[in-house]
Every structure is written in structure tokens, then in C-alpha cells.
Amino acid sequence: MKQEIINNINLLAKEGSPFLFVINYDGDDAYIRRLKDIEPEECLYDFEGMSNAGNTAIDRHALPSAIRWDINAPTYESYERSFNIVKGNMLAGNSYLANLTCKVHVSCNLTLEDIFHHSKGKYKLLLRGDENRGRRFVCFSPESFLRIKDGRIYSYPMKGTIDASLPNARQELMDDKKETAEHATIVDLIRNDLSRVASGVRVDRYRYIETLHTNKGDILQTSSEISGLLPHDYHLHLGDIIAAQLPAGSITGAPKKKTVEIIHEAENYHREYYTGVMGIYSDGCLNSAVMIRFVEQDSLGMAFKAGGGITAQSCCRKEYEEVLQKIYLPITAEKQKQ
């Protein structure tokens, strides 16, 4: 991460004024503002109820009777080319887990503002900045990144997905050898990352299931909780603590440095703010998220960025179908009828 961004976060945390940070995947661009200075016309946020969006705005963004959501899916052959680059490196011993993503254009009769106001998500952000810098997007992420509370730091890697409507979906997800191995790898990676800034790192909860509601039906995902004890003066070094965890392990892979190089070769687009991180620091507490479930506005229209973890056990067809499954809006049918 750029030293300028690290210094800015350190300074604001020391100052004690609540602030929002949004950092892109490469760590070389960021939107950082004190909460009191954020104009709603520029940025809207809702982090588990801490929000500047208000309730009346929903009335100004009423949903149409039917949501049009057409996906211009990448061809299987184009995905397979990227997959084979990753798999070839795994067979060569260069990586044993990689998060492969792609950019998919979609056609939708909603605006980014509509999606922000009506979507469900633990962490929601709408940034209305320069599309040439990847700063015009809406994110409705279910994945926590780092939390800090009472001097402890927590991380919540999310790995493993299945369609909730499948027979015995929960058991099938928990018994899947590929998903089990992938999750174990990420938990180990995050433990190592947290150990760089905290002591007594431990796994508090392992592979618990959460249900996500989407416009295409429910999906199940598995997460774990890992925590450690921070030094008493951690607030003076908050920027350094965040930088030490980036890019997030759940959206890169292991070993992290080499895997980042591999996915850069395999992916034929720039992630920009997708898979970066966003967070709010206030009163000594941090709540942040990995920016997945992400719709961007570019010169060609709307684009959804999505991906999934690849291991040596991965099947290309199954991974391709999982990516398409993740291209959704978290707006349920009940929400549409309101």
C-alpha cells in the first residue's frame, strides 16, 4: 500500500475523528474522508446500520415492477484459458490456492443508486467518482475484513459457496473436499497475516455457514473467525496494521506474493476497487469489509466483477458455474413487491 495512504490513516486514527476509508486492490488509490466531511452526493455508506443514507431516499428510488438483470456471460473458453494459467502454476508448485476473477457486463433497469438503496448487505457503499479511475461503483459485501474492538483484531475469511436450494446443500458444502481444503488454506494464511501485527492469534470459530439472499435465490457460504491481541498503541499505527493484511488473503491466495503475480497474468482486466477494502474507524473500533459483490459503471455500461477460489482439485466447469452464480443482486422478491 502506498505510504501516503498509510500515513493518512495513521494520522486520522491518532486524531480520533471517525472516518471512512476505501482502498483499491493494488493499494495505490484510496478514498479517505472524515465522516462529517462526506457529502451524500459523493458517497453513501451503510456498515451494519452505521450510515449516512437515511430512510427517505428509498422513496425516491422506487423499484420497477420487474427487475431486468441480463448477464453477458464470458464464454467458457475464455474462462478456461485463465483457469489453465492458474492450474498450470499449481501443477508446477507455484501456488496451492488462487482466487480467479473476471469482469462481466450486465444489462439492468436499475441505477447504482437504486441498487444501493434496495440491496441487502452487511456492508454497502456507493461511490460516485471518476469512472476512469474505477471510482464509480456500488458494493454490497457480505464479507467482513478486519474488526478491532477492545484491543483485539478479528478477521473473517469467507470461502465456500453452494446453491441453498440443492438437496442436502449444507451437508454437501461441509463435506466437499475441495471447499474444505480451500477454507483450511485461507484460515492458515489469515492466521499468519494477523500474526504480523498481533499476538496470541487463534481460531475462534471454524467453518460456520451463513445464508445470503439474492434475486436468484439463496446461497450458502462458509466463514471462520480468527483473532489476536493488538499492542496498546495500535491506534497510532492503524494504517500499517491494515497494510500488513493487504491484499486480503481470501481474494488472492497462497502463497500470497507469488499467487498475486499468477492471477495478474491470468486475469485479462484490472480489478481496480473490486476486492479492495472499505472500513469505518470510530471510537477506537474498526469495522471493515472486503469489496466483493460489486457493480461498476464504466464507459460500456454496468459491469459485475466476480470470482472464486481455485485449487489443484478444482474442476473448470464447476468453477465457471460458481462465478455465474455469484453474479446477482441481493434484492429479494419480497423486497421488489414493496
N, C-alpha and C positions, 0 to 999 in steps of 0.2 A: 504494500500500500504506500502511496506517495507520502513522504514525510510531512508535507504541508497539511494533508488531511489528518494525519495522526496528531500533529501539533494543535490543530483547530479543535479536535475532540477533547484532547487533554486540557486545553485552556477553558473550554466551556464547562467541562465536568468540575474543574477546580473552582470556577466562578460560582457554580451552584444553581444557575438558571436552567430550568427544564428546556431540553432541546431535542430536535428530531435530526437523525442522520440517515441518508440514503446513499449507499456506496455501490458503484458498479462492480461487475465481476472481476475486471482487471485491476481494480483498486486505484485507478488513475483519474477518476472523476467522481464527484460527490455533490449532493445537495444537502447542506447543513444549515439549519436555522433554529434560533430560539423559538419556542412555541408561540410566544407573544408576538413574534415578528412575522409569522406565517400568514399570508393572505389566502383566504379560501379560493380566490380566483386563480391562484398559482398552484396550490397544493391542498388536497383533502386527505385526512388520515383517520383511521379508526382502529386502534390497537386494543382489542378486547374491552371496548367501551370508552377508552380514552380517545376522544375525538373532537374535531373542530367542524364536523359536518352538519350537526343539528338534525332535527327531525322534519322540519317543514320542507326541506329540499326535495324529499321523496315525492311530494305532491307535484312539483314542477317537472318531475321526470317519470311520469306515469308510463307503465309498460304497455306495449301494444297487446291486442288480444291474443296474438300468437307470436312467439319469438322465432325469427328466421336465423338459423345457425348452420350455414353450409361450409363444409371443410374442403379446401383444395389440397387434399392429402398428397404428400410426397409419394412418388412411385416406390414400390417395394424395391425395385432395382437400385434406385438412388440411395435408399436407406441401407441396403445390403452392402454397397460399396463402402460406406462409412463404417458399418459394423465389421466388415472384414479387415479394415485397417486396425481397429481395436483388437479384434480376436487374434490377428496375426502377431501383434505385440505381446499378447498374453501367452501365446504358444512359444514366443521367444523368451519369455520370462521377464519382460519389461514392466508388466502390470498384472495385478490379480483382481482388480475391480476398477471399472471406469464408468462414469456417467456420461452417456452419449445423448446429445440433444439435437433438436432441429427446429427450424422456423417454418411455420405452416400458415399460409394466408387463409383467412376466413372471410365469409360474407355474412354480415349481421345487420339487422334493422335497429340495433341499439347503439347509442353513443358510449364513449368511455365513461361519461358521467352517469348514464343510465346503469351501466354495469356496476359502477362503484356503489351507487345508492341502493341497488336491489340485490346485489350478490351477498351470499353468506360467507363469512370467513373470519378466522381468528384475527387476522391482520390484513387490513385493506389500505391501499394507498392509491391516490390518483395524482399524477404529476403532469402538469400541462406545460412542459418546457419545450426545448428545441428538439424536433424530431430528428434532425441531422446528428444530434449527439445521443440519440436513444432516450431522450428525456420526456417523451410523450407516451404515457402508458398507464394502465391500471393493473394492480396486482391484488389478488385475493388469496393470500397464502395460508395454508393450514399448518406450516412447519415452523415451530419456534427455532430460533438460532441460539442466542445466549440470553440467559436471565441472570441478574445479580440481585440478591436480596439478603440482608443481614450478614453481609460479608462472605456469602457463598456464591459461587458461579455455577450455573446449570446449563447443560446442553441437551437437546432433544432430537437426535438424528432420526429421520423418517425414511425407512426403506422397506419395501414390500407392499404390493398392491394387488387387489383382486376385485372382480365384479361381485358385489354383495348378493346379487340375485342367483348366482350359481349354487347348485346343491352343495350343502356342507361347506360353504365358502370359508367360514372361519377356520375349520379344521384343515381344509385343503391349503390355505395360506400358511398356517402354522407348520404343516408337515412338508411343505415344499422345500426340497434340499437346496435348490439354487437360492431361493429367497432367504433361507436360514443362514447359509454361508455368507451371502451378501451383507446381511444385517450384522452378523458377528464381526465381519471385517470393518464395517463402518464404526461400530462401537469401540473396537480396539483403536482405530485411528483417532477417534474423538478423545478417548482417554489419553492418548499420547499428546494430542494438541493441548488439552486442558492442563496437563502436567507441566507445560512450559510456563504457565502463569499461576498455577495453584498447587497447593499441597493436599495430600490425603485424598486423591481423586478416587472415586468409587462409582459403581453402577448401582443406582438406587432402584430402578425398575427396568426390566428387560423384556423387550418384545411384547408390549401391550398393544391392543387393537383399538383403533378409532374408526368411526363411521363418518364418511364425508358425503354430503347430499349435493347432487348435481342435477342439471337439466336433462341428463340422460339416465338418471337412476343413481342409486347409492353405490359407493365403492368402499372397500375396507383397506386400511393401511396400518402398518405396524411401526411403532416408535419405541425408543428407550430413553431413560432419563439418567444422565451422568452428572456428577457434581464434584466440586472441590472447594477448598478454603483459600480465599484470597488474602494477601497481606493487608494490614490495617490501612495503608495509604493507597489502596488500589485506585481511588478516585483521581489521584494525581497522574495516573498512567492508563486511564481508560482507553485512549486511542491505541496505545501499544498493546494492551490486552486484546482488543478487537483485531488488530492487525495480525497478531500471532495466531489467530484462528482462521485467517483467510488465505485463499478462498475456502469456503466451507467444505468439509470433507464429504458430506452427503451428496454434493453436486460436482465433485471432482473424482476422487477415487484413491487408490493406494497401490504403491507408494505415491504420495500426493504430487511431488515435484515432477517426476517422470510422467505420471498419468496426465497432468495438465498439458504437457507437451504433446502427448499422444492424441488427446481429444481436440487440441488445437489443429492438428493435422487432419483429423477425421471429419470435423465439422466444417461445413462449407459456408459459414456465415459468422457474424460477430454477435456474441451474446449480449454485449453492452450491459444494460442494467439487469437483464434477466439472470438469475442465480447470484446476483449480488445480495447485499443485506440491507435491512432497514430497521431502525430502532428508535426508542424514546428513552432518554435518561432523565430521571426526576427524583429528587429527594434521596439520592444515594442508591436508587434502584434502576436497573436496566431491564427493558423488555424489548426483544428484537426478534426478527424473523428472516428466514431465507426467502428470497423473492422467486418463488415458483408459483405456478398458476398465474399466467402473465399474458396480458393482451397489449400489444404495442400498436401505435399508429405510425405508419411510415408513408413514403410517397406513393405506394401502391395500394394503400388502404389499411385494413386491420390484419395483424399477424399474431398468432398464438405460438408461444415458444414452449416446448415440452420435451421430455426425455425420460431416461430410465437407466438403471444400473446394469452393466454388462459384466459377466464373469466367464470363466472358462467353460462353465456348464450351460451358458445361455444358448437358446435357440433363436435364430434371427427372426423367424416368422412370429414367434411369441412376443419378442421384444418390440417388433414393429407394431403389433396389435395393441400392446400396452401403451405405446406412445399415443396412438389414436384414441385410446380410451381416456387418456388424460386431457384431451382437448375438449373441455366442457366449460359451461358457465354454472356457478353454484347458485342457480336460481331455480327453486323447485316449482312444480306445477301449482302447488297451493299458493305460492308467492305470486305467480302470474295471474291468478284469478282475483287477487285483492284489488 
